[in-house]
Amino acid sequence: MKETFYNNLRVALFETIPTDLVQKVMDVVTQQLGPYDLQLKPHEIVVYDNGDAEMLKRFFVAKATEGLTDSSLQTYRRMLGMLFNKFGKHIKDINTDDIRLLMASMRVEKKSTAYQNFIRRILCSFFKWITQEGYIDKNPMLRIPSVREQKKIKKPFTEEELEQLRLNAGSLRNECIIEFLYSTGCRVSEMLSLNRDDVNLVENEVMVLGKGKKYRMVYLSPRCSALLKKYLSERKDNGEALFVADYSNWKNRNMDYRTGHRLDKCSVGELLRAIGKKCNIPNVHPHRFRRTTATLALKRGMKITDVQRMLGHSDIKTTTIYAISNDEEVKREHEKYLI
């Protein structure tokens, strides 16, 4: 059994590390495994029993009660289902070594550190809950450390890029979407859940429902307010949604565009990417407008606590991510103060 293990390990090492290191690793592994016997682990797939299904069901109910959004719940369901199928055993039988093997396999597969931490956070949340609820005695995630991520500075739009996107929006609705995302700093899901009646165009304010089922007030710039008034006055549908899909140019359509079908996240992402491509601006997506709103607000002197409230961050540490200066700003400040 050991000989088979060593042969398989040698092949795997040749595919993942420099050749000159393979023998060194093999020597260390051989030395460490010397006192141990190896036994092949059975690989039959375990089908979840009622206990597993009930445990997962109760966990999702608990997360929903805590305020997790429907899209986040769907992500939890999909990822946990995939992971438990990969483990191939009942949930109560999963141990720390199983988790370590999973994390190691992700490193070998060169999954990003962000993805590794994403998987770890989901498993931590689940196993912490079932431990607290008494389903298991020991949390297998306690000795699984977080993965050190390489921090990348995500750039907001420049003011010139923002103006280019406005000029190339292609339609009044698209221009409204761009201006609304920038003016309010809303998440795209928050914007798309809004109805016409949620917008107060007299006071230029909007009550949005954010993460954790918490309401907050966001505000419209004069430019955004004027565009919205024009857009809503020209709408020919009777739908309640603030932003609707545009089927007016469809041929042989099977639906009545006058009913006003609510726009979805995928469509917004596609139209923004198309506008970005037209302007030759890379990486145009809804969240980048939110980042731009926060960065420019802080740059122009808005208090970080006010930016936190505007964005709906429960922790100000999240807001401080946007309080970064680019190299040009540092250079200007250096020239101002260090003569």
C-alpha positions as CSV (number, residue, x, y, z in Angstrom):
1,M,0.0,0.0,0.0
2,K,2.8,2.4,0.9
3,E,4.6,1.8,-2.4
4,T,1.4,2.7,-4.3
5,F,1.0,5.8,-2.2
6,Y,4.6,6.9,-2.9
7,N,4.2,6.3,-6.7
8,N,1.0,8.3,-6.8
9,L,2.5,11.1,-4.7
10,R,5.6,11.3,-6.9
11,V,3.4,11.7,-10.0
12,A,1.3,14.4,-8.3
13,L,4.4,16.3,-7.1
14,F,5.9,16.3,-10.6
15,E,2.7,18.1,-11.8
16,T,2.6,20.7,-9.1
17,I,6.2,21.7,-7.9
18,P,9.6,22.3,-9.5
19,T,11.3,19.0,-10.5
20,D,14.4,19.6,-8.3
21,L,12.1,19.8,-5.2
22,V,10.3,16.5,-5.8
23,Q,12.9,14.2,-4.2
24,K,13.3,16.4,-1.2
25,V,9.6,16.3,-0.5
26,M,9.5,12.6,-1.1
27,D,12.3,12.1,1.5
28,V,10.5,14.1,4.1
29,V,7.2,12.3,3.6
30,T,8.9,8.9,3.6
31,Q,10.7,9.7,6.9
32,Q,7.5,11.0,8.5
33,L,5.3,8.1,7.4
34,G,7.9,5.5,8.4
35,P,6.2,4.5,11.7
36,Y,2.7,4.4,10.3
37,D,0.7,1.9,8.3
38,L,-1.4,3.1,5.4
39,Q,-4.9,2.0,4.6
40,L,-7.0,2.9,1.6
41,K,-10.0,4.9,2.5
42,P,-13.3,3.7,1.0
43,H,-14.8,6.1,-1.6
44,E,-18.4,5.1,-1.6
45,I,-20.8,8.0,-1.8
46,V,-22.9,8.5,1.3
47,V,-26.4,9.6,0.7
48,Y,-27.7,12.2,3.2
49,D,-30.2,10.7,5.6
50,N,-33.1,12.6,7.2
51,G,-30.8,13.8,9.9
52,D,-28.5,15.6,7.5
53,A,-31.4,17.1,5.5
54,E,-33.1,18.3,8.7
55,M,-29.9,19.8,9.9
56,L,-29.4,21.8,6.7
57,K,-33.0,22.9,6.7
58,R,-32.8,24.3,10.2
59,F,-29.5,26.0,9.4
60,F,-31.0,27.8,6.4
61,V,-34.1,28.8,8.5
62,A,-31.7,30.3,11.1
63,K,-29.7,32.2,8.5
64,A,-32.9,33.6,7.0
65,T,-34.1,34.7,10.4
66,E,-30.7,36.5,10.9
67,G,-31.5,38.5,7.7
68,L,-29.5,36.7,5.1
69,T,-30.8,37.7,1.6
70,D,-32.4,35.2,-0.7
71,S,-29.5,35.3,-3.1
72,S,-27.0,34.6,-0.2
73,L,-29.2,31.7,1.0
74,Q,-29.1,30.2,-2.5
75,T,-25.3,30.5,-2.6
76,Y,-25.1,28.7,0.8
77,R,-27.4,25.9,-0.4
78,R,-25.4,25.4,-3.6
79,M,-22.0,25.6,-2.1
80,L,-22.8,23.4,1.0
81,G,-24.5,20.8,-1.3
82,M,-21.4,20.7,-3.5
83,L,-19.0,20.4,-0.5
84,F,-20.9,17.7,1.3
85,N,-21.1,15.6,-1.9
86,K,-17.3,16.1,-2.2
87,F,-16.7,14.9,1.4
88,G,-18.8,11.8,0.7
89,K,-19.8,11.2,4.3
90,H,-22.5,12.1,6.8
91,I,-22.2,15.7,8.1
92,K,-21.6,14.5,11.7
93,D,-18.7,12.4,10.5
94,I,-16.8,15.2,8.8
95,N,-13.6,16.0,10.8
96,T,-10.7,18.5,10.7
97,D,-8.6,16.2,8.5
98,D,-11.4,16.2,5.9
99,I,-11.4,20.0,5.9
100,R,-7.6,20.1,5.6
101,L,-7.7,17.8,2.7
102,L,-10.4,20.0,1.0
103,M,-8.3,23.1,1.6
104,A,-5.1,21.4,0.3
105,S,-7.0,20.3,-2.9
106,M,-8.0,23.9,-3.6
107,R,-4.4,25.0,-3.3
108,V,-3.3,22.2,-5.7
109,E,-6.1,23.2,-8.1
110,K,-4.8,26.8,-7.8
111,K,-8.1,28.2,-6.6
112,S,-7.7,31.9,-5.7
113,T,-7.1,32.8,-2.1
114,A,-10.4,34.7,-2.1
115,Y,-12.3,31.6,-3.2
116,Q,-10.5,29.5,-0.5
117,N,-11.5,32.0,2.2
118,F,-15.1,32.1,0.8
119,I,-15.4,28.3,1.1
120,R,-13.8,28.5,4.6
121,R,-16.3,31.2,5.8
122,I,-19.3,29.2,4.6
123,L,-18.1,26.0,6.4
124,C,-17.2,28.0,9.5
125,S,-20.7,29.5,9.6
126,F,-22.3,26.1,9.2
127,F,-20.2,24.1,11.7
128,K,-20.3,26.8,14.3
129,W,-24.1,26.8,14.2
130,I,-24.5,23.0,14.4
131,T,-22.0,22.9,17.3
132,Q,-24.0,25.6,19.1
133,E,-27.2,23.7,18.5
134,G,-25.7,20.5,19.9
135,Y,-25.7,18.4,16.7
136,I,-22.0,17.8,17.1
137,D,-19.7,18.1,20.1
138,K,-16.6,19.5,18.4
139,N,-16.3,22.1,15.7
140,P,-14.0,20.7,13.0
141,M,-13.2,24.3,11.7
142,L,-11.6,25.5,14.9
143,R,-8.1,24.5,13.7
144,I,-8.5,25.6,10.1
145,P,-6.8,29.0,9.8
146,S,-7.9,31.7,7.3
147,V,-6.0,32.0,4.1
148,R,-3.8,35.0,3.7
149,E,-5.1,36.9,0.7
150,Q,-3.2,39.2,-1.6
151,K,-4.9,42.6,-1.2
152,K,-5.7,44.2,-4.5
153,I,-6.7,47.9,-4.7
154,K,-9.9,48.0,-6.7
155,K,-10.0,51.3,-8.6
156,P,-13.1,53.5,-8.8
157,F,-14.0,55.3,-12.0
158,T,-12.3,58.5,-12.6
159,E,-14.6,61.5,-13.1
160,E,-13.7,61.5,-16.8
161,E,-14.6,57.9,-17.1
162,L,-17.9,58.5,-15.3
163,E,-18.8,61.3,-17.8
164,Q,-17.9,59.0,-20.7
165,L,-20.3,56.4,-19.5
166,R,-23.0,58.9,-19.1
167,L,-22.5,60.2,-22.7
168,N,-22.5,56.7,-24.1
169,A,-25.4,55.3,-22.1
170,G,-27.5,54.8,-25.3
171,S,-30.9,55.4,-23.7
172,L,-32.6,57.5,-21.1
173,R,-33.2,54.4,-18.9
174,N,-29.5,53.4,-19.1
175,E,-28.4,56.9,-18.2
176,C,-30.8,56.9,-15.2
177,I,-29.4,53.6,-14.0
178,I,-25.8,55.0,-14.2
179,E,-26.8,58.2,-12.4
180,F,-28.9,56.4,-9.8
181,L,-26.0,53.9,-8.9
182,Y,-23.6,56.8,-8.6
183,S,-25.8,59.3,-6.8
184,T,-27.1,56.9,-4.2
185,G,-24.2,54.4,-3.8
186,C,-26.9,51.6,-3.7
187,R,-26.1,48.0,-4.3
188,V,-27.6,46.9,-7.6
189,S,-30.0,44.5,-5.8
190,E,-31.3,47.4,-3.7
191,M,-31.9,49.5,-6.7
192,L,-33.7,46.8,-8.7
193,S,-36.1,46.0,-5.8
194,L,-37.4,49.5,-5.8
195,N,-40.8,50.5,-7.0
196,R,-41.9,53.9,-8.5
197,D,-43.7,54.8,-5.2
198,D,-40.5,54.3,-3.2
199,V,-38.9,57.4,-4.8
200,N,-39.7,60.8,-3.4
201,L,-38.9,63.2,-6.3
202,V,-40.0,66.2,-4.2
203,E,-37.5,65.7,-1.4
204,N,-35.0,63.8,-3.7
205,E,-34.8,60.8,-1.3
206,V,-35.4,57.1,-1.5
207,M,-35.9,54.5,1.3
208,V,-34.1,51.3,0.4
209,L,-34.1,47.9,2.0
210,G,-30.5,46.7,2.4
211,K,-28.6,43.8,3.9
212,G,-29.9,42.4,7.1
213,K,-33.4,43.6,6.2
214,K,-32.5,47.1,7.3
215,Y,-34.0,50.2,5.8
216,R,-31.9,53.3,5.1
217,M,-32.4,56.6,3.4
218,V,-30.4,57.4,0.3
219,Y,-30.4,60.7,-1.7
220,L,-30.7,61.8,-5.3
221,S,-28.5,64.4,-6.9
222,P,-30.3,67.1,-8.9
223,R,-29.0,65.5,-12.1
224,C,-30.3,62.1,-11.1
225,S,-33.7,63.5,-10.0
226,A,-34.2,65.3,-13.3
227,L,-33.4,62.2,-15.3
228,L,-35.7,60.0,-13.2
229,K,-38.6,62.5,-13.7
230,K,-38.1,62.5,-17.4
231,Y,-37.7,58.7,-17.6
232,L,-40.9,58.0,-15.5
233,S,-42.9,60.5,-17.4
234,E,-42.0,58.9,-20.7
235,R,-42.7,55.3,-19.6
236,K,-45.5,53.7,-21.5
237,D,-45.9,50.6,-19.2
238,N,-48.0,50.3,-16.1
239,G,-45.5,48.3,-14.1
240,E,-44.7,49.3,-10.5
241,A,-40.9,48.6,-10.8
242,L,-38.7,51.7,-10.9
243,F,-36.5,50.2,-13.7
244,V,-38.0,47.8,-16.2
245,A,-36.7,45.8,-19.1
246,D,-37.0,47.4,-22.5
247,Y,-38.8,45.1,-25.1
248,S,-39.8,47.9,-27.4
249,N,-37.3,46.9,-30.1
250,W,-38.1,43.2,-29.9
251,K,-39.6,41.5,-33.0
252,N,-42.2,38.8,-32.6
253,R,-42.2,39.3,-28.9
254,N,-44.5,37.0,-26.9
255,M,-45.0,39.4,-24.0
256,D,-46.6,42.8,-23.6
257,Y,-43.9,45.3,-22.8
258,R,-46.6,47.7,-21.5
259,T,-46.8,45.6,-18.3
260,G,-43.3,46.7,-17.3
261,H,-41.2,43.6,-16.4
262,R,-38.7,44.4,-13.6
263,L,-35.1,44.6,-14.8
264,D,-32.8,41.9,-13.3
265,K,-29.1,42.0,-12.2
266,C,-27.8,40.0,-15.1
267,S,-29.3,42.5,-17.6
268,V,-27.9,45.5,-15.7
269,G,-24.4,43.8,-15.7
270,E,-24.6,43.2,-19.4
271,L,-25.8,46.6,-20.4
272,L,-23.1,48.3,-18.3
273,R,-20.3,46.1,-19.8
274,A,-21.6,47.0,-23.2
275,I,-21.5,50.7,-22.4
276,G,-18.0,50.2,-21.0
277,K,-16.8,48.5,-24.2
278,K,-18.2,51.3,-26.3
279,C,-16.2,53.8,-24.2
280,N,-13.1,51.5,-24.1
281,I,-13.3,51.5,-20.3
282,P,-12.5,48.0,-18.8
283,N,-14.2,46.3,-15.8
284,V,-17.5,48.3,-15.8
285,H,-19.9,46.7,-13.4
286,P,-22.6,47.9,-10.9
287,H,-20.5,47.7,-7.7
288,R,-17.8,49.9,-9.2
289,F,-20.2,52.8,-9.1
290,R,-20.8,52.2,-5.4
291,R,-17.0,52.2,-4.9
292,T,-16.8,55.5,-6.9
293,T,-19.5,57.1,-4.9
294,A,-17.7,56.3,-1.6
295,T,-14.3,57.3,-2.8
296,L,-15.3,60.6,-4.3
297,A,-17.5,61.5,-1.3
298,L,-14.5,60.9,1.1
299,K,-12.1,62.7,-1.3
300,R,-14.4,65.8,-1.2
301,G,-14.6,65.9,2.5
302,M,-17.7,63.8,3.5
303,K,-17.4,62.3,7.0
304,I,-16.6,58.6,7.0
305,T,-19.5,58.0,9.4
306,D,-21.9,59.6,6.9
307,V,-20.5,57.6,4.1
308,Q,-21.0,54.5,6.3
309,R,-24.6,55.3,6.7
310,M,-25.1,56.1,3.1
311,L,-23.7,52.8,2.0
312,G,-25.5,50.8,4.7
313,H,-22.3,49.3,6.2
314,S,-22.8,47.8,9.7
315,D,-19.1,47.9,10.4
316,I,-17.1,51.1,9.7
317,K,-14.1,48.9,8.8
318,T,-15.8,48.1,5.6
319,T,-16.2,51.7,4.7
320,T,-12.5,52.4,5.4
321,I,-11.6,50.2,2.4
322,Y,-12.7,53.1,0.2
323,A,-10.6,55.7,2.2
324,I,-7.5,55.0,0.2
325,S,-5.4,57.5,-1.8
326,N,-4.0,56.8,-5.2
327,D,-0.4,57.5,-6.0
328,E,-1.2,60.8,-7.7
329,E,-3.0,62.1,-4.7
330,V,-0.1,61.1,-2.4
331,K,2.3,62.8,-4.8
332,R,0.3,66.0,-4.7
333,E,0.1,66.0,-0.9
334,H,3.8,65.3,-0.7
335,E,4.6,68.3,-2.9
336,K,2.2,70.5,-0.8
337,Y,3.7,69.7,2.6
338,L,7.3,68.5,2.0
339,I,9.1,71.3,0.3
